[in-house]
């Protein structure tokens, strides 16, 4: 110290600075030798990373489920509309066919009734009594009545 022109305050400041540097160096060396602490920090970092990845994946899957649900709802609505349309068309066809069958049956029974009436009213009474009722006429009348019964039963359903 004899060749040193430093004051006591300067020496004290230098000593304080050297102590601070030594403390930092010792802390850095201690941190390097603290394997357990470094592993704990690395594990915590990895855990946070995995948690974030899981949260991101969960959000992604949730969004995919929402989109798929919307698609399925739309497809179900379209299919329901198509089925309703086909059912309405088939119902209209059945109603039209039933009405046509009723008209045909009515005409057939009216024609059969007219033929029977003419058979039993045209001509002399003695001749009218001897005329047999044609089996075809009876069959047509029975068929007409059966058709009317079927049409009426279907309308009730």
Order of alpha helices (4+ residues) and beta strands (2+ residues): alpha-alpha-alpha-alpha
